[in-house]
């Protein structure tokens, strides 16, 4: 099971946990096989991420990365990205998503360098 972003969800995936609205109302039950209709419902309620079965969560991926990189290396990447994005308001969701993507690219690049003995 893993918490993943709604835009990465595909019809046929199965909910690992129930989904509630921001008001606390149950939208979809655990075990529900998702269809396009349910995805539209979640989107209309502005749900950003859900738990689905058989998908590795971003937290698990972060742990795997931290096992391969030193804390100082991750801190350096984080500091560099924070500096570059410091003037962007935190409520600018598009830029915050771009920030996450930039960080992921930098981490992946460093992992590749290490894998090929250049890091």
CORGILIN-V153852 format. One record per helix or strand. SS is the DSSP state (hx for helix, st for strand). FROM is the first residue (numbers start at 1). LEN is the number of residues. If there is no record, write none. Layout:
ss:SS from:FROM len:LEN
ss:SS from:FROM len:LEN
This chain:
ss:st from:2 len:4
ss:hx from:6 len:3
ss:st from:14 len:2
ss:st from:19 len:2
ss:st from:26 len:3
ss:st from:33 len:1
ss:hx from:36 len:9
ss:st from:49 len:4
ss:hx from:58 len:11
ss:hx from:71 len:14
ss:hx from:93 len:23
